[in-house]
Amino acid sequence: MGTAMFLKRHLGCEICAETADGREAIKLAESSRPDVAIIDLGLPGLNGLDVTRQIRQLLPGTEIVILSGDMAADMTQRAFEAGAKAFVLKVDATQHLAEAVKVVAEHRFYLTAQAHESLHLEGPPKPSKLAARQLSETHDLTNREREIVQLLAEGKSNKDVAIALGISVKTVETHRAAIMRKLKLAGLSDLVRYAISHKIIHA
């Protein structure tokens, strides 16, 4: 059963819009202004964390539920830092998604037992040294640089990236060179590995 049909059946929700593309999700959110947006972490074009950040900036009244197939512990923390109010694993969607939507629509957080555990709510967050370093490195990139990293790692050419972002090819080339210097990467294959390891794209 699709997510939209599932929510209609269990909550009687009105579904404003659906898309499988991150950039399109932002446009649809702007036009429909939903109370709650369910964002897949692995969206192409623009990943779910960056979609969440941008929607929260554009529409502070829209709450976000992250739906993820990624069970990495640090992803829960990243989702909440991006502005989500709930993080639900796809394998647990039938158990938690409807309740998560209902709760965040009231501007409250919805935390599964796993989310509690991964956020270390009994004390301060204690991410691994590798996870902490990776999160820091990702934050060193600007929003535009993260967008370009994702599009390039998905196999887009400089021209494709320019069209997607509405900028010139020269600007893309300038950003690309700056990204490679900043991250100390030698080539596109290194960029792809970086994007996968930092969960900007999903292998």
C-alpha positions in Angstrom: 0.0 0.0 0.0 1.4 3.5 -0.9 2.1 6.0 1.8 -0.7 8.3 0.6 -3.3 5.6 0.6 -2.1 4.3 4.0 -2.6 7.7 5.6 -6.0 8.3 3.9 -7.2 5.0 5.3 -5.8 5.4 8.8 -6.2 9.2 9.4 -8.4 10.5 6.7 -5.7 12.8 5.6 -6.0 15.1 2.7 -2.9 14.5 0.5 -1.8 17.9 -1.0 0.8 16.5 -3.4 3.2 13.7 -4.0 6.6 13.5 -5.8 9.7 11.3 -5.9 12.1 14.2 -6.5 13.6 16.3 -3.7 13.7 19.6 -5.6 10.1 19.2 -6.8 9.1 18.4 -3.2 10.2 21.9 -2.2 8.2 23.5 -5.0 5.1 21.5 -4.1 5.5 22.3 -0.4 5.6 26.1 -1.3 2.5 25.9 -3.4 0.4 23.6 -1.2 1.7 24.6 2.2 0.9 21.3 4.0 0.5 21.0 7.8 2.8 17.9 7.7 5.3 16.8 5.0 6.6 13.3 4.9 10.1 13.3 3.4 11.9 10.3 2.2 15.6 10.5 3.3 16.8 9.0 0.0 15.2 11.4 -2.5 17.0 12.0 -5.8 17.8 15.6 -6.9 18.0 16.8 -3.3 18.3 14.5 -0.4 15.7 14.4 2.4 17.8 16.3 5.0 18.4 19.2 2.7 14.8 19.2 1.6 13.8 19.3 5.3 16.1 22.2 6.0 14.8 24.2 3.1 11.1 23.5 3.8 11.6 24.5 7.4 13.2 27.8 6.3 10.5 28.5 3.8 7.5 27.2 5.8 8.1 27.3 9.5 4.5 26.1 10.1 5.0 22.9 8.2 6.2 20.0 10.3 8.4 17.2 8.9 8.3 13.5 9.3 11.4 11.8 8.0 10.8 8.3 6.4 14.0 6.4 6.1 15.4 3.1 5.0 18.8 4.0 6.6 19.1 2.5 10.1 22.4 4.3 10.9 22.2 5.7 14.4 23.5 9.1 13.5 20.8 9.7 10.9 18.2 10.2 13.6 20.2 13.0 15.1 20.8 14.5 11.7 17.1 14.5 10.9 16.2 16.3 14.1 19.0 18.8 13.6 17.6 19.5 10.1 14.3 20.4 11.6 12.2 17.2 11.5 9.8 16.4 14.3 9.7 12.6 13.7 12.0 9.9 12.3 10.3 6.7 11.2 12.1 3.7 9.6 10.3 2.3 6.5 10.3 -1.1 8.1 8.3 0.3 11.0 6.0 2.6 8.9 2.8 0.5 9.4 3.4 0.6 13.1 4.4 4.2 13.6 3.8 6.5 10.6 0.1 7.3 11.1 0.7 8.2 14.8 3.8 10.2 13.9 1.8 12.3 11.5 -1.0 12.8 14.0 1.5 13.9 16.7 3.7 16.3 14.7 0.5 17.9 13.3 0.1 19.1 16.9 3.6 20.5 16.7 5.0 17.9 19.0 7.9 15.5 18.6 7.3 11.8 17.9 10.1 9.5 19.1 10.1 5.8 18.6 12.1 3.7 21.1 14.9 3.4 18.6 14.9 7.2 18.2 15.2 7.7 21.9 18.1 5.3 22.0 20.0 6.8 19.1 19.6 10.3 20.5 21.0 9.2 23.9 18.1 10.9 25.7 19.4 9.7 29.0 22.4 11.9 28.6 24.2 14.1 26.0 24.6 12.8 22.5 27.7 10.6 22.1 28.2 10.0 18.4 31.2 8.0 17.3 34.4 10.0 16.4 33.9 9.0 12.8 30.3 10.1 12.8 31.1 13.4 14.5 33.9 14.1 12.0 31.7 13.2 9.0 28.9 15.5 10.3 31.4 18.3 10.8 32.8 17.9 7.3 29.3 17.9 5.8 28.4 21.1 7.7 31.5 22.7 6.2 29.8 22.7 2.9 27.3 25.4 2.0 23.7 24.4 1.1 24.5 25.1 -2.6 27.7 23.0 -2.4 25.8 20.1 -0.9 23.2 20.3 -3.7 26.0 20.3 -6.3 27.7 17.3 -4.6 24.5 15.3 -4.7 23.8 16.1 -8.3 27.3 15.3 -9.5 27.4 12.1 -7.4 24.1 11.1 -9.1 25.9 11.3 -12.4 24.8 14.7 -13.6 27.1 16.7 -15.9 28.1 20.3 -15.2 25.5 21.4 -17.7 22.8 19.2 -16.1 23.6 20.7 -12.7 23.5 24.2 -14.1 20.0 23.6 -15.6 18.7 22.0 -12.4 19.9 24.9 -10.2 19.3 27.7 -12.7 22.9 28.9 -12.7 25.6 29.0 -15.3 27.9 26.2 -16.2 30.8 28.4 -15.2 29.3 28.9 -11.8 29.0 25.1 -11.4 32.6 24.6 -12.4 33.7 27.2 -9.9 31.7 25.5 -7.1 32.9 22.1 -8.2 36.6 23.2 -8.0 36.0 24.8 -4.6 34.3 21.6 -3.3 37.2 19.4 -4.5 39.7 21.7 -2.7 37.7 22.0 0.4 37.2 18.2 0.7 40.7 17.4 -0.6 39.2 15.1 -3.3 41.1 14.0 -6.4 38.3 13.2 -8.8 34.7 12.3 -9.4 35.0 8.8 -8.0 36.2 10.3 -4.7 33.3 12.7 -4.7 30.9 9.8 -5.2 32.4 7.9 -2.3 32.2 11.0 -0.2 28.6 11.5 -1.0 27.7 7.9 -0.1 29.7 7.9 3.1 28.2 11.1 4.3 24.6 10.0 3.4 24.2 12.7 0.8 23.2 10.0 -1.6 22.4 6.3 -0.9 24.2 3.5 -2.7 
